């Protein structure tokens, strides 16, 4: 069951999304189609890796509290799911929205060899089984890990908003929280560029600085529009 507000940003005071044992019904029902689609995907992009992520089987929001359940699935399952986004399965992920000392948002552009080439969003990745502690998702750990892996930045001790927020559309839900860095956008972008240059094969091409709603970049994921407008709207 999915019972969450769509197309609006709402505060989240508590998150209790549980990883359940067993196979996700969507993956079990569509195993052959998932494999056939995966073969097409890797034929087009040999750099793709079929790791293990999680896919939601239910999500609900009430009184600021987000609860849900999910199952570990192949990355190939997510790629097949996003072609049609059927009922009974949804995707959720977390964003640390980096805010510079001069008030800009600092996002990233994904590299050409990834599943989202050229797309712009905040450094992030799907939840994986090791992002769960005692069966419950650790959103903060996931955000810190993904930002570190993609940008080289350590946000584990960075000041941040007291609560999370969520935005959900088209069967995908982003849980986000602003993190406030003590450097300018140019300085942050330069640090990210240096990290990307040091990587043998970076997941990203570099940083993308957004200074206002009018500065919204081409290639940004559609849901980014709502987060950018919300941030610069004085929230």
PyMOL commands that set and color helices and strands:
alter all, ss='L'
color gray80, all
select helices_A, chain A and resi 25-29+31-44+75-84+129-131+139-151+185-198+213-215+224-232
alter helices_A, ss='H'
color red, helices_A
select strands_A, chain A and resi 2-3+9-12+14-19+52-62+65-74+91-99+105-110+120-121+132-133+136-137+159-160+164-169+172-180+204-210
alter strands_A, ss='S'
color yellow, strands_A
deselect
rebuild
show_as cartoon
